[in-house]
């Protein structure tokens, strides 16, 4: 788990907490950690995977998170929207 943290430009206008920034930085490079993502979440943040994803989903909707790492947040928003469309289509019996 020796991956170097990402460095972002200092942005004093953001209201993200240190933990929020760390979660976003982790999400940007989680595959660089040894083992499963869920285990890395437990080790780094002392959170259950469920709680981690709840926090991440709140961050995805945050304008401060968008200002912090626009490419990551836009990618996560697209992925979330794709999963939601897929779930809705399955419920309705539609093939995408």
N, C-alpha and C positions, 0 to 999 in steps of 0.2 A: 504494500500500500504506500509506496514511496512516490506517488505521482505528485508533481509540483502543482500547487494551486494556480489557477488562472489569475492573471493580473488584469484588472480593468482600470480605466482612467478614473481618477478620483472625481466623484460626483457628489457635491455637498447638498444638492437639492433632493436627493433620494431619502426616503424614510424607511428603507429596508433595514431590518436588523442584521447584525453580524451573522446570525444563524440563517436568515433568509438568503443572504449573499452566499454563504457557504453551501447551502442546498442547491442554489442555482449553479454554482461553480462545479459542484459534484455532479449534477445532472448533465453538465456539459461534457464530462469526461469519466463517467462512472465505469465504463468498460476497461479502463486502465488499472482498476483495482483487482487484486487476486480474489478468486471465489465469486460467490453470487452477489448480485446487487443488494438483495435483501440483507445478507450478512454484513455487507459494507455499511448499509444504512444503520443497522443496529450498532455496529462498532463505532462509527463516526458520530452519529447523532443521538444515540441511545433512544431511538424511536422504533415503534413497530412499523412494518411496511405499510400497514393501513394508514396510520397517522402521518407517515412521511408523504404518502400520495394525497392525503387530504390537504396538507400544507402546500404541497407542490401545485395542486389544482387552484388553490387560492392565489398563489403567486402567479400562475399563468394568466389570471384575470387582472393582475395588478399593473397599473401604468408605471409604477416605480420599477417593477421587474422588467418591463418592456424597455425602459430607459437604461437599465443596468446591462442587459444583454439582449438586444432586439432580435438577433438571428435565432438564438435559442428559444425565446418565448414564441416567436412566430412559428418555428418548427413544431414546438410542443402544442400550440393551438391547432395547427393543421392535423397533427396526429390524433389529438383528442376528438376533433370534428370528424375525422375519418372513422374512428372507432364508434362514435355515436351514430353515424349514418349506417354503419355496418350492423350494429345492434338493432337499430330500428327496422332495417330491411329484413333481418332475420325474423323479427317478431311478426312482420307483416307478410312473410313468405315471399319476399321479392329477392331476385338474384341481381346483384350489382355487377 
